[in-house]
Amino acid sequence: MTTETVLTGAEARRAARNAGAIAVARILSSGAQFGWQLILTRALGETLFGIYGTAGSLYAIGVTIMAFSMSMIVIRDVARRPDLSGRYLSAVLVIQTVLALVAYVGINLAAQGYDDVVRAFVGIAGLSLFIDMVGNLSYDQLLAQEKMVTISVVEVAQIFIRIGLAGLALWAGYGLLGVYAATIISGIGRSITLWFLLRRTGVRPQFPVDRSLARVLLINSAPLALAAFINMTYIQIDRLLTSGMLTLADTSHLTAAQVIIAGVVDILSTTILIAVYPMMARVYRGEGQDTVFRFMVEKLVFFTLLVGVPIGLVFSLFAADITVPLFGMNYIEVAPVLQVLIWYAVVTMIVNVFAQAFMTQNRQRRYVAIRVGGLALKLALSLLLLPRIGVIGAATATVLAELLILLVVTGDFRFNLNLLLPRLMRLVGVVFVTVLAMLMLGGLHPLLGMVGGALVYAGGVLIRHVLADDDWDLLYRLTAAVPGGALILRYWRRKVELNW
C-alpha cells in the first residue's frame, strides 16, 4: 500500500500541523513541569514529596471518575457532527458536575487509611476536580474543532503561571499548601479562558439537557470510563501500596522515577495520539473496510517502538548518571527503580496506540476486560514483591503486567506480525550493537555513551533498512507538511509526488 492511498494532502497537512502545535505545547509544558518537579523534589524533601505523591495518586484516580472518559466520545462525535456541539456540552456539564462530587467524596473516603496530614492534602487537592472540569470539557470541544494552536497556547500559559505562583508560595514559606493554592488559582484561570474561547466559536450549552443523548453518552462512555479507572488505578496503585506497606520516603523515590516516566510517555506518545485521533475517527469505515485505519495503526506502533527502544536503553544503562544530577544524592535509590520502570514507558506507549485503536472501533468493552486482567496481575505481583524486594518490586510488577497487556492487545487486534518480523529481527541486531557501543563509550564518559549510543542506533536503523519504503514515503510527506519542512526537503530528495 502506498502513502498516496492512505492520506490525502489536506489530511496529512492538517495532521502534521496539529501534531506540530500540540508537540510544541507538550514539549514546553512538559519540560517546564519536569523542571518544576525537580525543584519541588528538593524543596519539599522526601517526606513531604511522599505526601504529595500519595495525594496526587488519589486525585488522579478521582479525575477518572469525574471525567468518565467522555472526552474521547465527545471529540469523536463532535468532529463528525459539529452541529451537536451544544447538546454534548450541556450533557457533559451536568453529568460531570455530579460525578465530580462523587469522586471528591470517594477519594476522601479512600484517604481514611492514611494519617491526618495526607487526608488534609487529599481534601485540598480534590477541589481541583470541580475547577478543572469546566476547562477540560471546553478543551475537548475546541480539540474536536481542531483548534490546536489556540488550546496549546492556553495550556502552556497555564502551566507557567501555575509554576510561577507555586514558586512564589514556596519562596514565601507556604510549603506544600502554597503549591496546592497555586494549582487551584491557575486552574480557575484556565477554565475561564477556555470557556470564553469556546463561546467565541459560537458553541453554547443547549438546555434543557437532551436526555436521550446523555443516556447514550453515559452508556457508550461507561466501558471506557471503567477502563480509565482501572488504568489509572493500575498506574497509581504503586504509590498507594508503597505508602501503606513501606514508607513515605520509598513513595517519594517511586514518585521521582514516575516523574521521568510520565514525561517520556507524555511527549513521545500522548502528544501524537491526541493530534491524530480526529483523523483516525474519520478514516475508520467499519469492520471489513478498515484497510487505511489498520495501516495507520501499524505505522504508529512501529514508529513508537523505534523511538522507545533507545530511550529504554539510555535510562537502563545510565540511570544513576541521570537521576543523581537531577534529584540529588538523597534520591540515589531512584536509579534502580528507574532502570526497571523505563521499560513500562516503552511498552505502554505501544499499548496506548492499540488502546486508541480500540476506542476508534468502539470496542471499549474488550479493552476493559484486558485492563482488568492486567490490574489483577499487577496487584498480585505487587503484594508478593513489595515486602520481599522493596520498592523495586512495584516497578517489576508494573512492567510484567504491561507486557502481558501488550501481548493480549496485539493478538486481539489481529496485528500482522509476519510483515514486520524481518524488520524486527534487523532491529534486534541494531539493539545488540547499540548496547555494546553504549557500554564501551559509557566507560569513557556517561554522556558520551548516551549520545554516541543514540547515534549508533540511528545509523544502524538506516544501514540495516529497518524502515520500509512506505515508512519513508509517509515520513517524507509529513516532513513536507510541517513548518520548516521545505528547508529540509532541499537536502532530502525522494521520488514521492507532493500534491499539497
N, C-alpha and C positions, 0 to 999 in steps of 0.2 A: 504494500500500500504506500502510495506516495503522499507527501505532505500536502500536495495540491488538493487531494480528495478529502483531507481531514479538516483543514481550516480555510475559511475564506479570508481574503485580505483584510476586510473590515474587522472580522472577529479576532484575527491574530494581532492586528494593530491595537485593538481595544484591550485584549487580554494583556499584551505587553505593557501598555500604558497603565492599566490598572495595577498590574503586578509591580511596576516601577514605583508608582505613587505609594502603594502600601509598603513596599520594601523599604523605601527611604524612611517612611514614618516609623516602621518597625525597628529599623536599624538605629535611628536616632533615639526613639523612646526606650528600646530595649537596652541600648548602650548606656543611656542615662540612668535607667533603673538598675542596671548591673553595677555601675559605678556607685550608685547610691547604696545598694545593698552591701557593698564592700565597706563603705563608710559606716553604715548602720551596724554592721557586724562588730566593728572595732569600738564604736561609740557606746553600744549597749552592753557589750560583754556577753559571756557565754550564757549566764542565767536568763537575763532579760531577752536575749536573742532567742533562747529556747522558748520563752513565753510567747514571744512574737510569732515563732513558727507554729506553736500549738494553736494559738488563737486564729492564726491565718488559715490553718488547715480546716478548722471547724467552719470558719466563714466561707471558705471556698466550697465546702460541701453544701452550705446553706444557699449559695448562689445557684447551684444546680436545681434546687427545689424552687426557688423564686423564678428562675428563667424558664424552667420546664421544657427546655430545648425547643422553644418556639421559634428561635431566631432562624434556624435553617429552613423551617417550613415557610415562615413569612418571606424570607429572602427569595426562596424558590418560587412561591406562588405570586408574589408581587412583581417579580422580574418577568413572569409570564403574563400577568394580568394587572397592569398598573392601575386600572380603574377600581380595583378592590382595595387600594391602599388605605383609605379612610375607615372602611369597615374592619380591616385587620387591625388598624391602630387602636380603635376603641375597644375591640375584643381583648387584645393583648393587655391594654392598660388596666382594664377591670380585673382580668384573671390574675395578672402578675401582682397586683396590689394585695389581693387575698393571699396569694402564695408567699409573698414576702413576709406577711405576718406569721404564716405557718412556719416558714423557715426560721424566723427570728426566735420564735418560741422553741422550736426544735433544737437549734444549736445551743441555746442557753440551758435546756434540759440535759443535753449531752455533756455540757461542761460541768455538771454537778459532780462528776467523778474526779475533778482536779481541785487544786487549792483555791482559796479566795481570790488571790491576785489574778490567776488565769481566768476565773469566772468573770471577774470585773472587766477584764480587757475583751473577753468574748462579747459581753453585752455592749461595749462601746463599738467594737468592730462591726457588729451586726447592724448598726444603724445605717451603714452604707448600703445595705440591701434595698432599702426604700429609696435612697438618694440616687443610686446608680441605675435603678430600674428605668427611670424616665430617659436617661441618657442612652441606655442600651437599646430600648425599643425605637428611639429616634435614629440611632446609628444603623440599625437593621434596615429601616425604611430607606435611608439615604444610600446604603450599600446596594440595595435592590435597584435603585436608580443609577447605580454605578457612579456616584459622586465621590470617587475615591480620593481625589485631591482635597476636597473640602473636609471630609471627615478625618483625613490624615493630618491636616494642619491642626484641627481641634484636638486630636488625641495627643499629638506631640506637645502642643502648648499646655495641655492639662498636666501632662507628666512633669514638665519642667516647673510649672507653678507649684505642683504638689511637693516636688523635691525641694524647691526653694523655701516654701513655707515650713516644711519639716526640718530643714537645716537650721532655719532661724529659731524654731522651737527647741531644738537640741542645744543650740548655742546659748539660748536664754535659760537653759536648765530644766526644761519641762519634760525631758526624757521621752519614754515611750508614749505617755499620754499626749504629749505635744505632737508626736508623729501621727497618731490617730486623728487628732483635731485637724491637722493639715490635710489628711486624706478626706475627711468629711467636707471641709471647706472647698477644696478643689473639685470634689465630686459634684457639689452643688453647682459650681460654675460650669462644669462640663455639661451637665444635664440641661441647664437653662440655655446654653449656647446651641446645643444640638437640636433641642426642641424648637428654638427660634428659626434655625436654618431649615428645618423640616417644614415649618409653616410657610416659609417663603417659597417653597416649591408648590404650594397650593394644597398640601395634604393636611387634613384636619380630621380628628376623630368624629365618626358619624354615630350619633346617638338617636334612639336607643340602640343598644348593642344587638347585633344580628345573632340571635341565639343559635340558629342552625349553623352559622359559620363558626361561632365559638365552640359549639359542641364538636364539630368536625375537627377544629383546630386542636382541641384537647385530646380527642381520640387519636388523631394522627401523631401528635406530639408525645403521647404517653409512653409508647415503646422507646422512643429516642430519649425522653426525659429519664426513664428508668436506666437506660444505658449510660446517660451522662452522670446520673447519680452514682451508679456502680463504678463508672470510670473514674470519677473524682474521688470517691471513697478508696478506690484502688490506688490512686496516686497519693492521697493524703494519709492513708492508714498507717504508713511507715512512721510518720512523726507522732501520731496519736498513740500507737503501740509503744514506740520508743519512750515517749514521755511517761507512759504508765508503767512500763516494765523495767526501764533503765533510769536515766537521769535527764534533767533538762540540758545539761552540758552535752550529752550524747545527741539529744534532739537538735541542739544548735549546730553540731558537726554535720548531721544529716541535712539540715536545712541549708547550710552553706553549700554543700555539694549540689543540692537541688536547685539552688540559685543559678549555678552554671548550666545544669541540665535544662532548666526552663528557658534560659537564654538561647541555647543551641536549638531547641525544638521550635521556639517562637520565631526565630529569624529564618531558619532553614526549612521549616515545614509549614507552620501556620500561615506565614506571610503568603506563600504561593497558593496554598489551598483556598484561602479566603478570596484571593483575586480570581482564580479560575472557576470557582463554584458556580456563579451565574451562567457562565458559558457551558459548563458541564450539564447544568439543568436544561439548557436549551437543546443541546445536541443529542441528549438521550431520547430515543424514539420508542422505547419499549423492548421487551424480550424478542429476540429474533431480528431486530432492526437496530442493533446497538454496536455495529462494527466500529464506527467512528469513536463512540464512547469508550469501548474497550481498548482501542488504540491509545486514547489519551491516558487511560489508567495505567496501561503498560509502560508508557513513556515516563509518567510521573513516578512510578515505582522504581524504575531502573535509574532514573536521574537521581532520585533520593538516595538510593543505595550507593551510587558513585560518590556522592557528596558526603554521605555519612561515614563511610569506611575510614577515610583518612582522619576525620575528626576523632573517631573512636581510637585509632592507633596513637594519635598525638597525646590524648588525655590518659590513655592506659600506660604509655611508656614514660611520660613526663609529668605525671600528676603532682608529685611533690614540688617540682620546679615551677609549677603553675600556681598551686594553692598557697604556698608559704609567702611568696611576694604579695599575693592578693589579700589574704586573710591574716597573715602574721603567724609567728611561731606557736601561739596559743591554739591555732587551728591546724596543726600538723597532722592530726588524726583525720582530717578531712580527706587527705590524699588517698589512702587505701579504699575509702568509701567511693570516691570519685572514679578510681580505676575500674571498679565493677559497674557502678551506676551509669557510666557513659554509654555502655552498650545498650542500656534501656533506651537512651535517647535515640540511638541509631535504629533500633528495632521499632520503637514506637512511631518514628517518623514515617516508616514504611506502612505500618498498621494504619496510621491516620489517612493515608491515601485510600486504602481499602474501605475504611470507615466512611469516608465521604462518598465513595462509590456506592456503598450500601444505601446511604441516605438518598442519593440521587435516584436509585432504583426503587425507593420506597420499601426497602427490606429491613426496616429498623428492628423488627421483632427478632429476626435472625441474629442481628448483631448484638442485641440484648442478651440472648442465650449464650453467645460466645463470651461476652464480657462477664456474665455471672460465673461461668466456669473458671475464667481467669482469676476473678476475685477470690473464689473459694480456694483455689490452689495457692494464691499468694498469702491468704490468711493462714492456711495450714502450714506453709513453709515458714512464714514469719514467726508464728508461735513456736515452731520447732527450732528455728535457728537463732532467734534473738537471745534466748537465755544461754546458748552454748557458745556463740562466736561474737556476740555483741552487735553493735550497730551495722557491721558489715553483713550480718545475716539479713537485715531488712533489704539492703541493696541486692543481695544474691537472690532473695525470694522475688523481688521485682523483676529482675532480668529473666529468670526462668519462667515466670508466669507470662511475661510478654512474648517470649519465644513461642510458647505454646499457642497463644492467641494468633501470632503471625502464621504458624503452620496451619491452623484451622481456617483462617480467612483466605489464605492463598488457595487452599484446596476447595473451599466453598465457592470462591469466585470463579473457579474453573480456569485458573490462570494457566496459559500455555507456556509451561517452562521449557518445552523442547526447543522453542525458538530462541530462548535466552541462554540455554545451557552452554553452548560453545563460548559465548561471551563471558558467562560467569566463570568458566574454567580458566579463561585467559586472565580474568580479573584476579582469581586466586593466585596465579603466578606473579602478577604485578604486586599483590599484597605481600607475598613472601619476600620479594626483592626489596620492597619498601621498608619492611620491618628490619631487615639486615642493615639497610642504609641508615635508618634512624638510630639503631644501636651503635653502629660504628661512628657516625658523626656526633651522636649524643655523648659519646665518650670523650670527645674533644670539648664540646660545649652544648648544653641543652638546647639553646636557641638554634644552633647550627643543625642539631638533629631534627628539630621541628620543621624548620624552613627547608633544609636540604631534603629531608624525607618527603615533604609535600611536593617538592619539585620532581623528585624521582618518581613519585606516584603519578603525577600529571604526565610526565614523559612516558611512563610505562603504559598508561591508558592510550596515549596516542600511537606509540610504536606497535603495541600489540593489537591495535584495531578493536578495542573493547566497544567503541561506539560504532553502530552500523550506519549505512548511508542515509537511511531515513531519519536517524537521530541527528546527523549533521545538517540535513536539509531543514529540519524543524528548528534547530538552533540558529541556522543562518537566517531564516525568515524572521524569527523573533528578534535577533540582533538588529536586523534592518528596521524593525518597528520601534525599538526603544530609542529614547533620546540619546544622541551621540552615536547611534549605530552606523550612520553614513560614514563617519570618520573611520570606524573600524573596518568597514567594507572596502575602504580604499586599499587596504593591505590584505584583506582576506577575500579571495575570489573563489566562487563556487558556481557551477553550472546549474543554477536554480533560477527560474523565472520569477521575478519580483513584480507582481501585478498590483502593488499598492505602495 
